[in-house]
C-alpha cells in the first residue's frame, strides 16, 4: 500500500510541476490562433494578387531571415496544415476515450 501511495504522490508532484506551465501554454495557443487568423486573411485576400504581380515581374524583396518566404507557394499553406494537425492532436488528448 505504501509503495502505491508513494507512486501516486510522485505522479501528483510531477503533474503540479507541469501545471505551472498551463497559463503560458494557453497564452501561446491563443497567440498562435491570432497569428494564423491574420495569415489566413492575407492568404484569402492579397496573396493571389501579390503572387500574380510578382510572377508578372513586380520587383519586391523576398529576402527572409532563413524561413521560407510567405510568397512561396507552400509556406502559408503548410502553416495552416500544421496548425490544423496540432489542434487535431490536442482534440485527441482531451476527448474522452
Buried (B, 14 or more C-beta within 10 A) or exposed (E): EEEEEEEEEEEEEEEEEEEEEEEEEEEEEEEBEEEBEEBBEEBEEEBEEBBEEBEEEEEEEEEEEEEBBBBBEEBBEEBEEEBEEEBEEEEEEEEEE
